[in-house]
Amino acid sequence: GLVDHISVMPLSNDIIETGLVVNDKPNKENPDVNAGADVDLGKDNITHTQTNSSSATFIPPDVHGMVARSIANVLDQLGVKIETYASADPDNTPLAIVRKQKTSFFKSGGLTAENDNTENDNEHADKNEKHRKITREVQKNLGVCTVGSPPCFVENYNVRLTKNISKKQAMRLTKKVRERDGGIVGVEALTLPYSNDRYETACNLLRPGVGSANDIETVVEEWIDEENALLRDKNGNDGLMDVNSKLPREYFVDDAYRVGTTVSQ
């Protein structure tokens, strides 16, 4: 597709002055921007009370959500199928849920439209059917894009593995770096399929000042040592691998790289 994912990150934990509410007072110059939003100006405590609003009239509760929404509108006008998430979404749906329910991200490692949810407008069906057919055809070519705004700044770091590594081995790395499995603090991780029968451990660093890309690299090296030990145990008994031998990093890892903006940039 044209572009598959856009995240608009907050650059500060402090509330940025926006058109929604300033100093706990409504925006008098443009009162319409206050409709449907309830902002608590306490640090890290933004709430949004609009739950049943249509997508067309939804106003995000924070400035980065507004920016994400604006980007989504432009891409939508170009013909890209848009799926919003987090504060740019009326239901504040997490990115992982959007990807799972509305795209084929977890099946292919990329984004394509899982289904066409274009609504039928019975009143104007005859008039707009031709336009909708054209739009659907354009969307097939331009693909689907997830656009949203996470509640905190997130760094991304991916470890792409070689075709020597099985899905089971890749999942062991994913669990080793992932916080909820006892790994690195603030790290979310997924095992995703990649091209040429390869896999990738894709990581979100929710607290990059605590759990960093360097920490992930340290764990990757530990994982390589563990995989080498498993291979020696398996192949040593068959005489295929010396008990003191060690396969290099290049056997396991094709590439490891940051994606997008980092805290230091």
N, C-alpha and C positions, 0 to 999 in steps of 0.2 A: 504494500500500500504506500500511500504518499508519506505518512508518518504513523507510527504505531502507538507512541506513548509520550505524554507530556505531563510533567509534575511542576507546579509552581510552588516553590518552597518559601516559607516564612523565614526572614533573615534575622529576626529578633524574637525573643520571648515576650517582649513588651508589646502592648497594643499599639498599633500604628494608627494615627489619626486618619479616619476615613469619612466618607459621606454618610455613613450609617448613624453614628452617635459620636459627638465630641464633648469631652468633659461632662458626660452624663446628661447632655442636653440634646434634644432632637435637632436635626438639621432644618433650620427655618427657611433657608433659601430654596431647598428642594425637599419638602416634607414627604413626597412620595417614596423617597429612598428608604424611609424608616419603616414602611409597611412590611409586616410579616417577619420582622427580626427583633430579637430581644438580646441586647448585648450587655453583659456584666463586665465592667471595666476593671475588675480584679485581674491580676496577673495570671495567665494560663487558665482563665476561667471564662471562655466565651461560650455562650449557649444560644441555641437557635430554636424557636418555638414553632416555626412553620413546618408542619409535617404532611399536610395534604395538598400542598400547592402544586399546580401544574408546572411543568418544566419551563414553560414560556414566561411565567410571571415570577419565578423564583429569584430571590435576592440572597446571595451568599452572606454569611454572617461576618466574614473577615475579608481584608483587602486582597490576600492571595487567592481566596476563593473567587472574588470578583474578576481578578485578572485571568484566572483559569477559565471562568465562564465566558469572558470576552474572546479568548482564543478559541474556545469550543464553538462559539457562534460563527466566527470567521471560517473555520474549517467546515462547519456544517453547510455554510453557503457555497463553499467550493464543491460540495458533494461527498465529503468524507462522512462515514457513519460514526457518530460520536456516542461514547459511553462515558458519563461523568462519574466521579467518585469523590469521597471525603466531603469537604465543605463546599465543593462546587456542585454537589449533587443534592437534590431536594430531600432525599432520605438519608444523606450522609453515609452512603454505602461504602464500606472498605474496598480498596482496590482489589484485594484477593478475591472477594465475593463477586465483584463485577467481572473479573477475568474468568472466573470459574463458571458463572451462570450465563454470561452474554458473549463470550469469545471462545476461541479454540486454543487460547494461550497455553494451557496446561497439557494439551494434546500434541501440539506441534512445536511449541517453543516460540511461536509467533502469533500474530493477531490476524484473524479473519472473522468476518461476521458469522456468528453461529446460526442466526436466523434473522429474517427480515421482520421487524416489529412495526413496520409502517402501518399506522392506524387508518382504517377506512372512514372516510368522511361521507356518510350516506347523502347528506344534503347537497354536496358538491361533487359527488362521485364521477358523474359523466364529464364534468368540466376539468377535473384534476387528474383523472386516471392516466391520461397521456403524460402529464408532468411527472407523476409518481413512477411510471414505467421508465422514463428517462433517468430519473433520480436513482432508482434501484440499479440501473445498468452502470451509471457512473460510479456508484458506491462499490460495485463489484470490482471495478478497476482501481479505485483509490483506497479501498480497504476500510478498516475500522480503526479508530484511535481512542484510547482511554485518556481522558483529560481530567485532572483534578488537583487538589491542594491538600497535602498531608498536614496533620496538626503540628508537626515539628519538622525541623530540617533533617533530611535523610541523605546519607551518602550511599552510593551503590558500588559494589565490588563483585566482579564475577570471576570464577575460576573455571576456565574451559579445559576439559580433560581430553586426553587422546582416545583414539579408537581402541586402544589396548584395554581401556577401563570399562568394566561392565556397569550396568545400572546399580547392581548391589554394592559395588565398590564406591560408586559415586554417592550413593545414599549414605554410606558410612562417613564420607567427608562432610556431607551436609549436616548430619546429626552431630558431628564433632564440633562444627563451628556454631551451630544454632543454640541460642541461650536456653530455650525451653527443654533442650535435651542435655543441659549441663555444660554448654559451650560458652562462647564469649558473650559478655554482658551487652545487651542492646542489639544483638544480631538476630535478624530473621533470615532464614535461608530456605531455598527450594531446589530440588533436583529437576532440571529441565532437559528435555531432549534437544539435541543440536544436530547440525547437518553431518552427513557421512558417518552415521551410527555413533556419534559422540554424545556426551552428556556435559552439562554445565551446572555448577553450584552457584546459583545467583543469590547474592546477599544484600540485604538492606541493613545499613548501620544506623540505628535509631539514636544511638548515643556515641557518635564518632570520637568524642573527646575521651570516652572511657574504653569502648571497644572499637579499635581502629583497623584500617586495612593492614597495618603492620602486624597486628595481633592475628588477623586471618592468615597472613603469610606464615607466621610461626606455627599455627595449627596445621596448615597445609604440609609443612615440612615434617611435623610429627606424624601426620597421616601417611606420608610417603614411607617413613621408617616402619610404620606398622604394616603397611601393605607389603613392603619388602620382606618383613618377617613372616607374614602369612604365605607369601610365594616361596620363600625358602623352606618352610615347613611342608608345603604341598609338593614342591618339585624336588626338594632335597632327597626325599625318600625314594623318588624315581630316578635319582642320579642325573636330573636335568639341570640342577642348580647347586653350585657350591655353597656350603653352609656359611661362608664368609663373604659371599658375593652380594652386591647391592646394585640394583638397577638405578640409573640416574633419574633426575627430576623429569627430563625430557620424555621418558617412557610413560610417565603418568600425566603430566600437565602440558597442555598445548600452549595455553596463555593464561595470564591472570592480570586483570586490568580494572581500573576505575572507570565508572560510567557517569558522565555529567559533571556537575559542579561539586566541589568539595568545600569543607569549612574554611580552608586556607586560601581559597581563590576569591 
